[in-house]
């Protein structure tokens, strides 16, 4: 099992609203549908908010100005679960 605590986000792509792809410092890639987080009160409400995402200061998460953030291990775990 991969130790995500040692990895950082190298880059990311917003594929479409709710779907994100991240590339980690070991060059592994994960694509996840974050729709399950939609009930979170600060989740980006629309595509305009969604497109404001940026890599957090420590490169361990993706953040949005609306207050929502998701850590790289959450994205990777969700991607692995969704691909199973």
N, C-alpha and C positions, 0 to 999 in steps of 0.2 A: 504494500500500500504506500502511496506517495505521501511524503511529509510536506503538506501545503504550508506549514509554518516557515519553511526555509525559502519559499518561492515568492515572487512578486509579479505583478501585472506588468508586462512589457508593452502591450497595446490592447485595444479593444475596438470592436465594430458594433454599431447598433444596426442589426439586420433589418428590423422593422419594429413597430411598437410592441413591446413585451419581449422581444427576442434579442439576445446579446451574445456576442462571441468574444472570448478573451484569449489572448496568447500570453503564456507565462514565461518567466525567465529561462525555463528549461526547454522552451519552444513547443511545449504541449499546448493544444488548443481545445477549448470547450465552448460549445454552443448550447444555450439554455433558454427555454421559454419561462419567463418570470411571471406569467399570468397568475400563478398561485399566490403571489404577493400583493395582488391588486387590492384586497381588502384592507391592507395597511393604510392608515389614515393619511400618511404623507407620500404614498406611491404616486409617481407622476400621473397626472389626470388625463393627459392627452399626448399626442405625438410631439407637440411643440415643447412641452415640459420634458418629455422623454429625450429629445434631442439635445438637451443641455447637460448631459452626463459628462463626467470627467473622472480621471484617475485620482484617488485620494492622495494626500501628502506622503504617506508611507508606502504607496503603491500596493497596498493590500486589499483595497476595495474600490468599487465604483460608487461615486456619489452624484447626487442631483441637488441643485439649489433649493428644491422644495423640502429637503430634509431627509429624503430616502437614501439609504446606502445599503450595499450588499457586498459581503466579503468574498474574496476569490474562492475560498473553500466551499461557500454556499453555492456559487455558480457552478463550480466543478462537480460537486455532489449532485446537484439537480440535473446537470447535463448527463452524468453517468446513469442516474436513475431513469431519465427520459429515454435514453438510448437502449436500455435493457429490454 
